[in-house]
Amino acid sequence: MSWIGIDVGGTFTDAVAYDAVRGELRSEKAPTTPSKPQQGVLDALEKLGIKLSSAERLIHGLTLGTNTVLERKGADVWVVTNSGFRDTLEIARTNRPILYNIKTLKAAPLVPRSRILEVSQRSLRDGSTLREIDMEELASVIETLRKAEARAVAVCLLHSYVNPEPERTIAKAIETALPDCFVTTSADVLPEYREYERYSTAVLNAYTGPRVSRYLSSLDEALDERGYEKPVFIMTSNGGVFTADRASRFPVNTILSGPAGGVAAAVALGEAIGERNLITYDMGGTSTDVCLLKDLQVPVTNEQFISDFPNRTPQIEINTVGAGGGSIAWLDAGPILRVGPQSAGAQPGPASYDRGGTEPTVTDANVVMARIDPNGLLAGSVRMRPDLAEAAIDAVVSRMADLTRHSLAEGIVRIAVARMVSAIKEISIGMGHDPREFALLAYGGAGPLHAVAIAEELEIPKVIVPPNPGNFSAYGAILSDVRHDYVRTHPMAFADENIAEMERIFAEMEAEGAAGLEAEAIEAGKVEMRRFCGMRYVGQSWELSVELPAGPIDLAAYAKAFHTLHEQRYGHSAENDPLEIVNFRLAVIGLMSKPSLPEWTLGGSFEQAETSRRDVLFDGEFVATPVYDRAKLPVGATFSGPAIVEESGSVTVIPKQWNGSVDRLGVMILTKEQ
């Protein structure tokens, strides 16, 4: 019996398989195939050599929804909304993202005004109906959609979070008339107040829906042909998983699907090695994702944006920056050297991959610095071409005075490191945390290459590198539980007389959540319910989502939790000010069986682990550096920098004044000399 985890990255597709009988973990990589993403998945599965007919579970993290939005490759969405509210998406919010630039333009909405249709139906704030749906008017709307051959429609009506039936009636009529059209309603995607954010999230769902659903359908067919008979689970942005059928209907919940797997694996690793304060650092081919785990608690938020568009579905609080191994180094008009956010991706990839890429990338810079073996195989399949990396770097050097090939390569890496340091500062210092009180957990194919440099900048005393860091997010997929999130907007005073109403609302949500998990074959005895309230001081515009202590409702405990969170987030609290509740949230978690981290059984003698020595560029000079094969490093091995540790899919760089050791799980612990 095998559990399989898949993570599709910008450059490589990672796969892991855990044999639940033998307790063995295997991992493989295959190049990502953007034009046909399922092919990279199938290639990775084939390299694993697992019979899919014997697989018990397959969990898939994907970036297709994310890339669809970032690359503006989604469907031509149509919107049906109330008369007079055609410009909601265009008006958006009046805040200025760049404070001192009065000429800043907002991003163009995903749906132009010409594709927004109005109906005269109107519900009031309490859900009562002011005007019923005019069926002749609806027929005219459907005819317009038919003539336009609409492929995606979002139905967004006022106050549908209280009364969703008008939206559902319109959606059903459109689906009946246009069976090939992807139709979504704002109430089903996000039953919350604030029209703009709800409409935006619904539009994102419709925008990504056709592409994601086609992909999942084709993947399901391909897996079925290869003998896989169980449901396919998809990683979701909240750190859980749900079925591919549900992901096809709600693809907006997969926007942070890939990075979420790494966070799940980080929690399991932290528990195993006794490190409870972690900053996760996942650097792949196109981007870097960072997340702060204090006491191994996963921060979940509903205030994220993607490409300037609000996405209010629950998501792990991950900060993403466009700095990856494939990030392109370029010169602006200065000329000043920049790195990213443009990426060479998987096709054509960095120049050194010899797939047609000609622009220098972070990977090429590391090849020129000899941190990546210039004559080796990257991820066991990509033959490096150092001459092409040098030619790409030299093309930029020729336009910059007083720089050499090697100084420019170092400069590229330093700029990439600076961008990643800034991303970590946002989630640590910017949120009231001292990064020196955390360990840096580095994974992703390119993470261990730059982890110590980042730790140096932030004065982080310890760096942790798990085994197979390039496949860590895929491993996290098989550690994740099924999770559904529910929300209900119901403003009320924070008072004793409302306790019974609060219990009633939570009870209804819990019944709905239990039914939802039952539909995904999760046993009732393996369900966990976590309650949250959106709370604020009376008079505030925005609320904070506070996780509530278990047990009967205790308003004093709830208030204490809110004041503590407000103090941490904003630096102050007002314990004597009255509170109010805005919404109720429920996380329904179906607990899945999980693999345990296997003991490290590889390795031999420490002397055998040193495979070669080569000159590696550190701080402007080449230094003779021992190169270790990680698979040969035994438990208890210790070594000092400078050193390079190589393994399939990743390279760890250890500079001077840093020491490394290997623990019982094969985890490398890097610490700075005191």
Stockholm file with secondary structure:
# STOCKHOLM 1.0

chainA/1-674         MSWIGIDVGGTFTDAVAYDAVRGELRSEKAPTTPSKPQQGVLDALEKLGIKLSSAERLIHGLTLGTNTVLERKGADVWVVTNSGFRDTLEIARTNRPILYNIKTLKAAPLVPRSRILEVSQRSLRDGSTLREIDMEELASVIETLRKAEARAVAVCLLHSYVNPEPERTIAKAIETALPDCFVTTSADVLPEYREYERYSTAVLNAYTGPRVSRYLSSLDEALDERGYEKPVFIMTSNGGVFTADRASRFPVNTILSGPAGGVAAAVALGEAIGERNLITYDMGGTSTDVCLLKDLQVPVTNEQFISDFPNRTPQIEINTVGAGGGSIAWLDAGPILRVGPQSAGAQPGPASYDRGGTEPTVTDANVVMARIDPNGLLAGSVRMRPDLAEAAIDAVVSRMADLTRHSLAEGIVRIAVARMVSAIKEISIGMGHDPREFALLAYGGAGPLHAVAIAEELEIPKVIVPPNPGNFSAYGAILSDVRHDYVRTHPMAFADENIAEMERIFAEMEAEGAAGLEAEAIEAGKVEMRRFCGMRYVGQSWELSVELPAGPIDLAAYAKAFHTLHEQRYGHSAENDPLEIVNFRLAVIGLMSKPSLPEWTLGGSFEQAETSRRDVLFDGEFVATPVYDRAKLPVGATFSGPAIVEESGSVTVIPKQWNGSVDRLGVMILTKEQ
#=GR chainA/1-674 SS CEEEEEEECSSEEEEEEEETTTTEEEEEEEECCTTSHHHHHHHHHHHHTCCGGGEEEEEEECCHHHHHHHTTCSCCEEEEEETTCTTHHHHCCCCCSSTTCTTCCCCCCSSCGGGEEEECCEECTTSCEEECCCHHHHHHHHHHHHHTTCCEEEEECTTTTTCCHHHHHHHHHHHHHCTTSEEEEHHHHCCCSCHHHHHHHHHHHHHHHHHHHHHHHHHHHHHHHTTCCSCEEEECTTSCEEEHHHHHHCGGGGTTHHHHHHHHHHHHHHHHHTCCCEEEEEECSSCEEEEEEBTTBCCEESCEEETTEEECSCEECCEEESCCTTEEEEECSSCCEEEEEEECTTTTCCGGGCSSCCSCBHHHHHHHTTSSCTTSEETTTEECCHHHHHHHHHHHHTTSTTCCHHHHHHHHHHHHHHHHHHHHHHHTGGGTCCGGGSEEEEESSSHHHHHHHHHHHHTCCEEEECSSGGGHHHHHHTTCCEEEEEEEEEEEESSGGGHHHHHHHHHHHHHHHHHHHHTTTCCGGGEEEEEEEEEEETTCSSCEEEECCSSSCCHHHHHHHHHHHHHHHHSCCCTTSCEEEEEEEEEEEECCCCCCCCCCCCCCCHHHHEEEEEEEEETTEEEEEEEEEGGGCCTTCEEESSEEEEETTEEEEECTTEEEEECTTSCEEEEECC
#=GC SS_cons         CEEEEEEECSSEEEEEEEETTTTEEEEEEEECCTTSHHHHHHHHHHHHTCCGGGEEEEEEECCHHHHHHHTTCSCCEEEEEETTCTTHHHHCCCCCSSTTCTTCCCCCCSSCGGGEEEECCEECTTSCEEECCCHHHHHHHHHHHHHTTCCEEEEECTTTTTCCHHHHHHHHHHHHHCTTSEEEEHHHHCCCSCHHHHHHHHHHHHHHHHHHHHHHHHHHHHHHHTTCCSCEEEECTTSCEEEHHHHHHCGGGGTTHHHHHHHHHHHHHHHHHTCCCEEEEEECSSCEEEEEEBTTBCCEESCEEETTEEECSCEECCEEESCCTTEEEEECSSCCEEEEEEECTTTTCCGGGCSSCCSCBHHHHHHHTTSSCTTSEETTTEECCHHHHHHHHHHHHTTSTTCCHHHHHHHHHHHHHHHHHHHHHHHTGGGTCCGGGSEEEEESSSHHHHHHHHHHHHTCCEEEECSSGGGHHHHHHTTCCEEEEEEEEEEEESSGGGHHHHHHHHHHHHHHHHHHHHTTTCCGGGEEEEEEEEEEETTCSSCEEEECCSSSCCHHHHHHHHHHHHHHHHSCCCTTSCEEEEEEEEEEEECCCCCCCCCCCCCCCHHHHEEEEEEEEETTEEEEEEEEEGGGCCTTCEEESSEEEEETTEEEEECTTEEEEECTTSCEEEEECC
//
